[in-house]
């Protein structure tokens, strides 16, 4: 990271366009990697990373995995 190769390889192996993928990350380098792969990025930062303005570049932000899953259920 932040090179997007790992994300692009996984998408290719799954036969999914990178623009249809969702990345869940907790670090700035991970977020940059997902964005560079043209994927949507969710940021759920480690508590030790608060506050970090650089994490704001992610497409979506949640404080916990439970919060994100609750939000996703509305779309399923």
Backbone as numpy.savetxt, mean C-alpha at the origin, in Angstrom:
# Nx Ny Nz CAx CAy CAz Cx Cy Cz
13.26 -2.56 -1.83 12.39 -1.39 -1.83 13.30 -0.17 -1.83
12.98 0.88 -2.46 11.70 1.21 -3.08 11.55 0.79 -4.53
12.42 -0.07 -5.05 12.26 -0.51 -6.43 10.98 -1.34 -6.54
10.16 -1.11 -7.56 8.86 -1.79 -7.67 8.90 -3.21 -8.20
10.07 -3.74 -8.50 10.17 -5.05 -9.16 9.42 -6.16 -8.44
9.50 -6.22 -7.12 8.84 -7.31 -6.39 7.33 -7.24 -6.59
6.75 -6.05 -6.53 5.30 -5.91 -6.73 4.91 -6.23 -8.16
5.69 -5.76 -9.11 5.40 -6.02 -10.53 5.51 -7.50 -10.86
6.48 -8.18 -10.28 6.66 -9.61 -10.51 5.47 -10.40 -9.96
5.03 -10.06 -8.77 3.88 -10.76 -8.18 2.63 -10.54 -9.02
2.38 -9.31 -9.43 1.21 -9.02 -10.27 1.27 -9.82 -11.57
2.43 -9.85 -12.18 2.60 -10.60 -13.42 2.35 -12.09 -13.21
2.91 -12.64 -12.13 2.73 -14.06 -11.83 1.27 -14.41 -11.56
0.52 -13.46 -11.01 -0.90 -13.68 -10.74 -1.77 -13.38 -11.96
-1.17 -12.79 -12.99 -1.93 -12.44 -14.18 -2.85 -11.26 -13.97
-2.43 -10.34 -13.11 -3.24 -9.17 -12.76 -2.49 -7.91 -13.17
-3.21 -6.95 -13.75 -2.59 -5.67 -14.08 -2.22 -4.96 -12.79
-1.08 -4.31 -12.79 -0.63 -3.62 -11.58 -1.61 -2.54 -11.16
-2.31 -1.94 -12.10 -3.28 -0.89 -11.78 -4.51 -1.44 -11.06
-4.64 -2.75 -10.99 -5.77 -3.39 -10.30 -5.35 -3.96 -8.95
-4.13 -3.66 -8.52 -3.60 -4.20 -7.27 -3.67 -3.18 -6.15
-3.76 -3.70 -4.93 -3.75 -2.89 -3.72 -2.59 -3.34 -2.85
-1.73 -2.40 -2.51 -0.57 -2.66 -1.67 -0.87 -2.15 -0.27
-0.53 -2.93 0.74 -0.66 -2.50 2.13 0.75 -2.38 2.68
1.10 -1.18 3.10 2.47 -0.90 3.55 2.47 -0.14 4.87
3.63 -0.19 5.52 3.79 0.54 6.78 4.99 1.48 6.78
5.66 1.59 5.64 6.86 2.42 5.59 6.88 3.28 4.34
7.66 4.33 4.38 7.77 5.24 3.24 8.33 4.52 2.02
9.40 3.75 2.19 9.99 3.04 1.05 9.00 2.06 0.43
8.23 1.38 1.25 7.22 0.46 0.74 6.14 1.19 -0.04
5.72 2.33 0.47 4.71 3.15 -0.22 5.24 3.60 -1.57
6.46 4.09 -1.61 7.06 4.55 -2.86 7.16 3.39 -3.85
7.50 2.21 -3.36 7.60 1.03 -4.22 6.25 0.69 -4.84
5.20 0.69 -4.04 3.87 0.40 -4.56 3.40 1.44 -5.56
3.64 2.70 -5.26 3.24 3.77 -6.18 4.02 3.68 -7.49
5.30 3.35 -7.41 6.13 3.22 -8.61 5.64 2.07 -9.49
4.99 1.07 -8.87 4.44 -0.06 -9.61 3.06 0.28 -10.18
2.60 1.52 -9.97 1.29 1.98 -10.45 0.14 1.29 -9.73
0.37 0.93 -8.46 -0.64 0.28 -7.64 -1.22 1.28 -6.65
-2.44 1.03 -6.18 -3.01 1.82 -5.11 -2.34 1.36 -3.81
-2.07 2.32 -2.93 -1.33 1.99 -1.71 -2.10 2.42 -0.47
-2.25 1.47 0.45 -2.82 1.72 1.77 -1.66 1.82 2.74
-1.69 2.83 3.58 -0.67 2.98 4.62 -1.29 2.69 5.98
-0.73 1.70 6.67 -1.06 1.43 8.06 0.27 1.46 8.79
0.69 2.64 9.23 2.04 2.79 9.78 2.22 2.15 11.16
3.42 1.71 11.40 3.79 1.28 12.75 3.64 2.49 13.66
3.27 2.24 14.88 3.10 3.35 15.83 4.38 4.16 15.98
5.53 3.53 15.78 6.80 4.25 15.90 7.02 5.21 14.74
6.23 5.08 13.66 6.38 5.97 12.50 5.50 7.21 12.59
4.67 7.32 13.64 3.80 8.49 13.79 4.57 9.62 14.42
4.36 10.85 14.14 3.80 11.29 12.86 4.91 11.36 11.82
4.59 11.06 10.61 5.57 11.11 9.52 4.86 11.63 8.28
5.11 12.87 7.95 4.44 13.52 6.82 4.72 12.81 5.49
5.84 12.13 5.38 6.18 11.45 4.12 5.19 10.33 3.80
4.56 9.77 4.81 3.61 8.69 4.60 2.33 9.18 3.92
2.14 10.48 3.89 0.93 11.07 3.29 0.82 10.81 1.80
1.88 10.37 1.15 1.82 10.12 -0.29 1.01 8.86 -0.64
0.69 8.03 0.35 -0.14 6.85 0.10 -1.53 7.28 -0.31
-2.22 6.42 -1.05 -3.58 6.73 -1.51 -4.60 6.69 -0.39
-4.42 5.79 0.56 -5.36 5.61 1.67 -4.57 5.46 2.96
-5.18 5.88 4.08 -4.51 5.83 5.38 -5.45 5.28 6.44
-4.95 4.34 7.22 -5.69 3.79 8.34 -4.72 3.63 9.50
-5.26 3.71 10.72 -4.41 3.55 11.89 -4.20 2.09 12.24
-5.17 1.23 11.90 -5.07 -0.19 12.22 -5.57 -1.04 11.06
-5.18 -2.30 11.06 -5.67 -3.24 10.06 -7.18 -3.44 10.23
-7.65 -3.49 11.46 -9.09 -3.66 11.72 -9.89 -2.51 11.10
-9.37 -1.30 11.22 -10.04 -0.14 10.63 -10.11 -0.27 9.11
-9.04 -0.73 8.49 -9.03 -0.90 7.05 -10.01 -1.99 6.62
-10.02 -3.12 7.33 -10.91 -4.22 6.98 -12.37 -3.82 7.12
-12.68 -3.04 8.12 -14.05 -2.55 8.30 -14.46 -1.70 7.10
-13.58 -0.84 6.65 -13.86 0.01 5.49 -14.00 -0.82 4.22
-13.17 -1.82 4.04 -13.23 -2.68 2.85 -14.53 -3.48 2.79
-15.06 -3.88 3.94 -16.30 -4.65 3.96 -17.46 -3.89 3.32
-17.40 -2.59 3.34 -18.45 -1.78 2.72 -18.46 -1.93 1.20
-17.35 -2.39 0.64 -17.23 -2.53 -0.81 -17.39 -3.97 -1.29
-17.54 -4.89 -0.37 -17.63 -6.31 -0.75 -19.09 -6.75 -0.76
